[in-house]
Amino acid sequence: MRPERLLPIPHSINLRELGGYPTTDGHYLAWHKLLRSGSLGYLKPADGQALVDYGVRFDVDFRSDNETQTRPDRIPQTIRYQQLPVYPFVDRPSWFKKLRDKLRGDTDLETLMANTYGQMLTDSHANAAYHQLITLLLRNTDPNTSVLFHCTAGKDRTGIGAMMIQGALGVPEATIREDYLLTNLVLEAPEQMAHADLRHGANHFVNQMNAHQAEASNYDAVQRLITKEYGDWAGYLQHQLHFSSGDLTDLRTLYLTDDSEPKD
């Protein structure tokens, strides 16, 4: 299967390649290394084998227990599965309120979705999940071996994960924003099934999040928070997730290439 932005694997939801995106220093994200997705709970055996053939060796599931129990991933045993639930948040609201108040007047962080995006970046439980994701990426040293990360719709929890990975690798802000908003085009496409578990089968909070599109205002709120509190995504990974500058160098060595085109 030739790499494409939207991978044509039947019964998948919002399954996308991150390879080929340019960075500010003239490199490109390597193909066959990073995949983002929605639910893998509808895959047939042939679909799972297609993921294996593509190079997927790690499946990171950001969903909570009730979501994974309702619709478990259908993947071959050769793919290593790891559940890293981002929800529920565990820190007291006053922690995020301090950040929100500092940004009041610059961006709209009063809505549920914008607040939730900010909490995904600052809550200690969510941070632990994303820290383990980055740790796994650093351990994925084999060429053409993909890490796939996903939630239910592949929009919110997955969107934040994609933002921090792309940002740490030097993808320009405008490109990261485009990739985040691409979810809307994918999920609205006629050939994409609006599976029931995008609206049901999860808790009320997740259902509320999935009822909305990937809003540009959410991305803008995230970007302003990152800029004000950490300077950039590299600063976020260092100061909030506690990775070293050497870790960031290793991440770029593993996931960047000089070639914009996938190799056959």
KAJO-V268470 format. One record per run of one state. SS is the DSSP state (A for helix, B for strand, O for the rest). FROM is the first residue (numbers start at 1). LEN is the number of residues. Records with the same first field share a line. If there is no record, write none. Layout:
SS=FROM-LEN, FROM-LEN
//
This chain:
O=1-5, 7-9, 18-4, 24-4, 30-4, 38-7, 55-1, 62-3, 71-9, 84-9, 105-2, 108-4, 123-1, 140-6, 151-6, 170-1, 172-1, 189-7, 199-5, 211-5, 231-2, 240-5, 258-7
B=6-1, 16-2, 22-2, 28-2, 34-4, 56-6, 80-4, 104-1, 107-1, 146-5, 171-1, 256-2
A=45-10, 65-6, 93-11, 112-11, 124-16, 157-13, 173-16, 196-3, 204-7, 216-15, 233-7, 245-11
//
